[in-house]
Amino acid sequence: MKKIKTAVFPVAGLGTRFLPITKVIAKEMLVVVDKPLIQYAVEEAKEAGIEKFIFVSSRGKNAIEDHFDSAPVLEEALKERKKFRDLQKVIDSQLGSGQAVFIRQHSPKGLGHAVHCAHSLVQEDAFAVILADDLVLGPKGCLKQMVDAYEQSDGNMIAVETIPPSETFRYGIFDVASQDGKKIKAKNIIEKPAPEVAPSTTAVIGRYILKTSIFDYLHNAQAGLANEIQLTDAIQNMMRDVPLTGFQYDGKRYDCGMKIGWLEANIAFFLQDNEAKEATKSMLTRMIKELA
């Protein structure tokens, strides 16, 4: 099977849950420890072997593009001050010339529309989509796990996790046909069903491997609620011809599109940081005592 070399990063969202800061800072630039969410997403893609990075952006998101660019003045200053560790962090955050492509989604027409904006840039049989809001902490990157497991017969593949029944209304939910190890075959996928009608508690998260034929379905898709084109609807329509596989990844996901999820992610990642771990534990212990 051909290698998956391209990833699409939909980063055009308004980030209204984090207003007013998202008036001036893209939500994907919100920081967890010392890196923005979008850098974690790019690092995960690199680990999975991605070589081409397509960012579907919008007005006011220039900071994302600048973040992955070189910073000659800063780099020279760090060299002069012999701050070589900081210099390496800056260099590591960059994408090479020609690796990153930035295109505009001119109006907020949904995730499906954002993915379709990249259709002319994807050359392979299958490509990845990563939503930076979903930050996964695990022994191996979520996308790397998926790419290692992916086979042509899997069709479209989406990362999934088991959620509490009360939360099904927040997710796309699998109607499960069968399961073989970490792979789950879907009969259907239902967008945000109420708990009493949800067919399972197997929920979709923001990691996808998609066949490029998805672009035909997105092109012909009808806008639905809020005049948005949903990626889930296109995947569902493809199931007549292309199977859908869920992949149960190893790791813990943090929903950084929500304030509490972003806070929890910061705590979890600080606890993984050798320099900050003990101070973080002390801070949490103190705060818990103060709340008692």
C-alpha positions as CSV (number, residue, x, y, z in Angstrom):
1,M,0.0,0.0,0.0
2,K,1.2,3.5,-0.8
3,K,2.5,5.6,2.1
4,I,0.2,8.3,3.5
5,K,2.2,11.5,3.0
6,T,-0.3,14.3,3.2
7,A,-2.2,15.7,6.2
8,V,-4.9,18.4,6.2
9,F,-5.3,20.6,9.3
10,P,-8.6,22.5,9.4
11,V,-7.7,25.7,11.3
12,A,-10.3,28.2,10.1
13,G,-12.7,27.9,13.1
14,L,-13.7,31.0,15.1
15,G,-13.0,29.5,18.5
16,T,-16.0,31.2,20.1
17,R,-15.7,29.1,23.3
18,F,-12.5,30.9,24.1
19,L,-13.6,34.5,23.4
20,P,-12.4,37.1,24.0
21,I,-8.8,35.9,23.5
22,T,-9.7,34.3,20.2
23,K,-10.5,37.7,18.8
24,V,-6.7,38.1,18.2
25,I,-5.2,34.6,18.7
26,A,-6.3,31.5,16.7
27,K,-7.6,28.8,19.0
28,E,-5.0,26.5,17.5
29,M,-2.4,28.7,19.0
30,L,-3.6,28.2,22.6
31,V,-0.7,27.0,24.6
32,V,-0.3,23.7,26.4
33,V,2.8,23.9,28.6
34,D,5.0,25.7,26.1
35,K,3.7,24.7,22.7
36,P,0.6,25.7,20.8
37,L,-2.0,23.0,20.0
38,I,-1.2,23.1,16.3
39,Q,2.4,22.3,17.0
40,Y,1.4,19.1,18.9
41,A,-0.8,18.2,15.9
42,V,2.1,18.8,13.4
43,E,4.5,16.8,15.5
44,E,2.1,13.9,15.6
45,A,1.8,14.1,11.8
46,K,5.6,14.1,11.5
47,E,5.9,11.0,13.7
48,A,3.3,9.2,11.4
49,G,5.5,10.0,8.3
50,I,3.6,12.9,6.9
51,E,5.6,15.0,4.5
52,K,3.1,17.6,3.2
53,F,1.1,19.8,5.6
54,I,-2.0,21.6,4.3
55,F,-3.5,24.2,6.6
56,V,-7.0,25.3,5.8
57,S,-7.1,28.7,7.4
58,S,-9.0,31.9,7.4
59,R,-8.5,35.7,7.9
60,G,-6.7,36.5,11.2
61,K,-4.8,33.2,11.4
62,N,-1.4,34.5,10.2
63,A,0.2,33.6,13.5
64,I,-0.1,29.9,12.6
65,E,1.9,30.4,9.4
66,D,4.5,32.5,11.2
67,H,4.9,29.9,13.9
68,F,6.1,27.3,11.5
69,D,8.4,29.8,9.6
70,S,12.0,30.5,10.4
71,A,12.8,33.4,12.8
72,P,16.2,34.7,11.8
73,V,16.4,37.6,14.3
74,L,15.3,35.5,17.2
75,E,17.6,32.7,16.2
76,E,20.6,35.0,15.9
77,A,19.8,36.5,19.3
78,L,19.7,33.1,21.0
79,K,23.0,32.1,19.4
80,E,24.7,35.3,20.7
81,R,23.3,34.6,24.2
82,K,24.4,31.0,23.9
83,K,20.8,29.8,24.7
84,F,21.3,26.8,22.5
85,R,18.5,24.8,24.1
86,D,16.0,27.5,23.4
87,L,17.4,27.8,19.9
88,Q,16.8,24.2,19.2
89,K,13.2,24.5,20.3
90,V,12.7,27.3,17.8
91,I,14.3,25.3,15.0
92,D,12.3,22.2,15.9
93,S,9.1,24.1,15.6
94,Q,9.7,24.9,11.9
95,L,8.5,23.2,8.8
96,G,10.8,23.0,5.8
97,S,10.5,25.2,2.7
98,G,7.7,23.8,0.6
99,Q,6.4,21.4,3.2
100,A,3.6,23.7,4.4
101,V,0.7,24.9,2.2
102,F,-1.7,27.5,3.6
103,I,-5.1,28.0,1.9
104,R,-8.2,30.0,2.8
105,Q,-11.7,28.9,3.7
106,H,-13.4,32.1,2.9
107,S,-16.6,31.4,4.9
108,P,-17.3,29.1,7.9
109,K,-19.2,26.4,6.1
110,G,-18.2,23.5,8.3
111,L,-15.6,20.8,8.6
112,G,-16.6,19.0,5.4
113,H,-16.2,22.2,3.4
114,A,-12.8,22.9,5.1
115,V,-11.5,19.5,4.0
116,H,-12.8,19.9,0.5
117,C,-10.8,23.2,0.2
118,A,-7.7,21.0,0.0
119,H,-9.0,18.8,-2.8
120,S,-6.6,20.1,-5.5
121,L,-3.6,19.6,-3.3
122,V,-3.9,16.0,-2.3
123,Q,-2.2,13.6,-4.8
124,E,-2.3,10.2,-2.9
125,D,-5.0,7.6,-2.7
126,A,-5.6,8.4,0.9
127,F,-4.7,11.3,3.2
128,A,-5.0,12.2,6.9
129,V,-7.0,14.9,8.7
130,I,-6.0,16.1,12.1
131,L,-8.1,18.3,14.3
132,A,-5.8,20.2,16.7
133,D,-8.5,20.6,19.3
134,D,-8.2,16.9,20.1
135,L,-4.8,16.5,21.9
136,V,-3.8,12.9,22.6
137,L,-1.3,11.8,25.1
138,G,-0.1,8.3,24.7
139,P,2.9,6.0,24.2
140,K,2.8,6.6,20.5
141,G,1.0,9.3,18.4
142,C,-2.6,8.6,17.6
143,L,-2.1,9.1,13.8
144,K,1.1,6.9,13.9
145,Q,-0.9,4.1,15.4
146,M,-3.6,4.5,12.7
147,V,-1.1,4.6,9.8
148,D,0.7,1.5,11.1
149,A,-2.6,-0.4,11.3
150,Y,-4.2,1.0,8.1
151,E,-4.9,-1.4,5.2
152,Q,-6.5,-0.6,1.9
153,S,-9.5,-2.8,2.8
154,D,-10.2,-0.5,5.8
155,G,-11.6,2.2,3.5
156,N,-12.0,5.3,5.5
157,M,-10.6,5.1,9.1
158,I,-11.5,7.3,12.1
159,A,-10.0,7.2,15.5
160,V,-12.7,6.2,18.1
161,E,-13.0,5.9,21.9
162,T,-15.6,4.7,24.3
163,I,-17.5,7.5,26.0
164,P,-20.1,7.7,28.8
165,P,-23.6,7.1,27.5
166,S,-24.7,10.6,28.6
167,E,-22.2,12.3,26.3
168,T,-23.3,10.8,22.9
169,F,-25.0,14.0,21.9
170,R,-21.6,15.6,21.6
171,Y,-20.1,13.1,19.1
172,G,-20.5,11.2,15.9
173,I,-21.4,7.7,17.1
174,F,-20.7,4.3,15.4
175,D,-23.5,1.8,14.8
176,V,-21.1,-1.2,15.2
177,A,-21.2,-4.1,12.8
178,S,-18.2,-6.1,14.1
179,Q,-14.9,-5.7,15.9
180,D,-11.5,-7.3,15.3
181,G,-8.9,-6.2,17.9
182,K,-8.6,-2.5,17.7
183,K,-10.6,-2.2,14.5
184,I,-14.3,-1.7,14.5
185,K,-16.4,-2.0,11.3
186,A,-19.4,0.4,11.2
187,K,-22.8,-0.3,9.8
188,N,-23.6,3.4,10.1
189,I,-22.4,6.6,11.8
190,I,-24.9,8.9,13.6
191,E,-24.1,12.5,14.2
192,K,-24.7,13.6,17.8
193,P,-27.6,11.2,18.8
194,A,-29.4,11.7,22.1
195,P,-28.3,9.0,24.7
196,E,-31.7,7.2,24.5
197,V,-31.3,6.6,20.7
198,A,-27.5,6.3,20.4
199,P,-26.6,2.9,18.8
200,S,-23.4,2.6,20.9
201,T,-20.9,4.5,22.9
202,T,-18.2,4.3,20.3
203,A,-17.4,7.9,19.5
204,V,-15.4,9.6,16.7
205,I,-12.5,11.9,17.6
206,G,-10.5,14.2,15.4
207,R,-8.2,11.8,13.5
208,Y,-9.1,10.6,10.1
209,I,-7.5,8.6,7.2
210,L,-9.7,9.2,4.2
211,K,-9.8,8.0,0.6
212,T,-9.5,10.9,-1.8
213,S,-12.9,9.9,-3.3
214,I,-14.3,11.8,-0.3
215,F,-13.8,15.0,-2.3
216,D,-16.5,13.9,-4.8
217,Y,-19.0,13.4,-2.0
218,L,-18.1,16.7,-0.4
219,H,-18.4,18.5,-3.7
220,N,-21.9,17.2,-4.1
221,A,-22.9,17.6,-0.5
222,Q,-25.9,19.7,0.5
223,A,-25.4,22.2,3.3
224,G,-27.3,21.3,6.5
225,L,-27.7,22.9,9.9
226,A,-26.2,26.4,10.1
227,N,-25.5,26.2,6.4
228,E,-22.5,23.8,7.1
229,I,-21.2,20.8,5.1
230,Q,-20.5,18.0,7.5
231,L,-17.6,15.6,7.0
232,T,-19.6,12.9,8.8
233,D,-22.4,13.1,6.2
234,A,-19.9,12.6,3.3
235,I,-18.3,9.6,5.1
236,Q,-21.8,8.1,5.7
237,N,-22.8,8.5,2.1
238,M,-19.5,6.8,1.0
239,M,-20.4,3.7,3.0
240,R,-22.3,2.3,0.1
241,D,-19.0,1.9,-1.8
242,V,-16.3,2.4,0.8
243,P,-16.2,0.7,4.2
244,L,-15.7,2.7,7.4
245,T,-13.4,1.4,10.1
246,G,-13.0,2.8,13.6
247,F,-9.6,2.5,15.3
248,Q,-9.3,2.2,19.1
249,Y,-6.1,4.1,19.8
250,D,-4.0,3.8,22.9
251,G,-3.8,7.1,24.9
252,K,-5.8,9.7,26.6
253,R,-7.6,12.4,24.6
254,Y,-8.1,16.0,25.9
255,D,-10.8,18.1,24.2
256,C,-9.0,21.4,24.1
257,G,-12.0,23.0,22.3
258,M,-13.5,23.2,25.8
259,K,-12.0,25.2,28.6
260,I,-12.0,22.4,31.1
261,G,-10.4,20.0,28.6
262,W,-7.7,22.6,27.8
263,L,-7.0,23.0,31.5
264,E,-6.9,19.2,32.1
265,A,-4.5,18.9,29.1
266,N,-2.1,21.5,30.6
267,I,-2.1,19.7,33.9
268,A,-1.5,16.3,32.3
269,F,1.3,17.5,30.1
270,F,3.0,19.5,32.9
271,L,3.0,16.2,34.8
272,Q,4.8,14.6,31.9
273,D,7.5,17.4,31.9
274,N,10.5,16.3,33.9
275,E,11.4,19.9,34.9
276,A,7.9,20.9,35.9
277,K,6.4,17.6,37.3
278,E,7.3,18.0,41.0
279,A,6.3,21.7,41.1
280,T,3.0,20.8,39.4
281,K,2.3,18.1,42.0
282,S,3.1,20.5,44.8
283,M,0.8,23.1,43.3
284,L,-2.1,20.6,42.9
285,T,-1.6,19.3,46.4
286,R,-1.7,22.8,47.8
287,M,-4.8,23.7,45.9
288,I,-6.7,20.6,46.9
289,K,-5.9,21.3,50.6
290,E,-7.2,24.9,50.2
291,L,-10.4,23.6,48.7
292,A,-11.0,21.1,51.4
